[in-house]
């Protein structure tokens, strides 16, 4: 609340100098935090620090640190004019004042309380804070004011709404029942499942909560809970309960023959209301174990260039299946590794294949997969990391064919000799000792045995040399490693001693050489006498290393020769940089590739791409590792092979299965076999990803469930759901889609004879997450044909059979069959509405009534779906509209199609009421009720 432009404090600095040097000016150099730089200002003359913007305890910083400097006017010193200054720090603490209203937290407030709750029960708590955090005055919730007044003299307050709902009391715990056939409370259940199999386990369990709208949470506990889950996990009031295997690997007969879990049902509204049921699962045995190695990875060592047949290690696997004990066979993968190492298939002994190829300087590490296969072709693998131990097989390499140095007589001489050794840098095999081969003038020089720095031992005198040597001393310098046996390399070093007097030079013809242009700082030229003439020796600057891979591969030097009279001549010298294989290969982008599962293609899928800046190179590829992504994590596998050319192909011995692993990651190393200097392998490894493509290789699988018995009413509506089946498919995408079809229906008639019948049901496919459900529905109807005499008397079964075989009825029966076909086409069958029953005599064996008390008289059922041998025709269809009755001239027999009457009109003929419905439906083309059922044809003979 400090006023803007108010002075906060004053700083004072003194200077004992006089005049301008004693004058002091003040400045704020720094404010922390930095956003406070605009809040303060200092008078540069009197040091008063003022506030130029408002402070805010709540929204700005509560603390500031000011760095204030005092600077004099400057003046002369012993070292020249100078301005002197010093600095101090000021600390400002902002004090809060009451200027903000309190504020409620966690809005809105909603609470609930059960009915009949005792007085004094806490329903909910509201919380408010004083936004003036520096003061934090007490807040009184019983009144609408803060305990203190704000800076404006007003009471600070805040209000909020609280909503409280009254809820029902939940006092019943969920209980478990066994409902086969009737529901009985139970706490012990049993089930069984084959080991390592997924799916549901039928345990005949039902859970119920007697509370209204009770929410039940189900979970699995117990020592074996990690292998199972329960469905549903949440349900209401009542539900069947099944166990689901979520980790088939834990369902292992070799580990446990019987597993026990507890299913806990908890009322989600009151977790103290719980019930526990124990489920015992019997695990059924299958041959399911794969070979297992004791270690995931083995770190092995073998001396490079060991003789073929040298044993690296003997590694064996175990198999829990007794049938496989002692019958495992071993192989080394990928196939490309077998030219270096292999394994005895019966014993698991890994040995060297080719002594010459296992060279540590080419590849210090080989990664292979050792596979064990049992009699059921189940495999287990482990990774072998074979490290090559170094031997002293590489002599030191001196990076120049010769060295040349120049020194003026009497002057010190230094020349750096450099050598490298490709052997293991951590051993004596690569440690180099430098020396000088004894010669006539070798005692005039010394060389540092560790660094290779060549120096002269004393002054060098050109006149002390044999004149025929023309001022040149030739030394042989050696680079020897410390290995056993020690290997040595020798290089020639020429030291040119330049005269500093006229003892071996002639003034009037002395010539000096210089490079006028084109060197770019890479070359030097030194003048030396060559008999009666002079020579300019062009050398590479010792501090420069030419790089063939750079932009400059060719140099054109303009060399000038000048005598003492400054007469000159020039010549062009072309220098070509010759490539030395000194660059490491580099991997470029590779992949991704793809391969269909179950692939038998042997052609390469693709290849690694690596480049080498050296013109002369020979790249060889080695596999470092091969890993498969299975269940979102990578593990070693042998699905891919890599040849020396970098081509990636499918391992013929492996079976690619998308449902097991959906991706392969290959790590490779590339080596330049022609490397002359430096490391020969890439700095980083290359990685190739191969995506496994799913194919439709898995058939749908029905999820096992107990047989479903359905009681279907004969008056069930068309489209009624009868039952449901569930299936899954391990494939993905379009290959996972499942369609259901009813392929066969068998009926059991009243004589308990089972026969195949036409399909009266269909399956409608629906999807629930990753499962498909086939809903079986009623889709077809039956038609009953009633045979009666003209006077309404029923005809016996024997009489009908006799009539059907009588030639006198031939034409009538043919026409009758045609009409039945027409009736089928017009969807006119004996489906009857269940909501339009009349009073009167009941039809025996049914709940159907007819106007005249008529009922079916014969155990005869005619299927309208069956082909009767005649095609529908318009005349037959119309004839049904005109008359549904045909009368035989011989005995007056009528054949009628019965349908229930829709009106109350009176009919003369005994079956008139039934026949009248056909005429009414002709004017109601779409009036067939959706509530239909089959009439029962199995009735005894009665008279109308």
Secondary structure, DSSP 8 states (H G I E B T S, - for coil): ---TT-EEEE--------GGGG-EEEEEEEEESGGGTTTEEE-TTT-EEEE-S---TTTS-SEEEEEEEEEE--B--TTS-B--EEEEEEEEE----S-S-EEE-S-SEEEEEETT--TT-------EEES-TTT---B-SSSSSBSSB-TTS-B------EEEEEE-------EEEEESSSEEE-SEEEEEEETT--EEEEEEEEEE--STT-EEEEEEESTTGGGEEEE-SEEESEEEEEEEES-GGG--TTT-SEEEEEEEEEETTEEEEEEEEEEEEEEE--S----EES-SEEEEEEETT--TT-EEEE--EE-SSGGGTT--EEEEESGGGGGTEEE-TTT-EEEES-TTT--TTT-SEEEEEEEEE-TTS-EEEEEEEEEEE--S----EESSSEEEEEEETTS--EEE--EE--S-TTSGGG-EEEEE---TTGGGEEE-TTT-EEEESS---GGGS-GGGTTEEEEEEEEEESSSS--EEEEEEEEEEE-SSSTT--GGG-EEEEEEES-TT-EEEEEEEETTEEEEEEEE-TT----TTSS-SEEEEEEEEEETT--EEEEEEEEE----S----EE-----EEEETT----S--EE--EE-SSSS--EEEEEEEEEEEETTEEEE--SEEE-TT-EEEE-TTS---TTT-SEEEEEEEEEETT--SS--B-SS-EEEEEEEE--S----EE-----------TT--TT-EEEEEEEE-SS-GGGG--------EEEE-TTS-EEEE---EEEEEEEETTEEEEEEEE----EEEEEEETTS-B--HHHHHHHHT-GGGHHHHHHHHHHHHHHHHTT--S---TT---SS-B-TTSS-B-TT-----S--EE-TTS--S----HHHHHHHHH-S--B-TTT-EEEEE-----S----SSTTHHHHHHHHHHHT-TT---S--------------
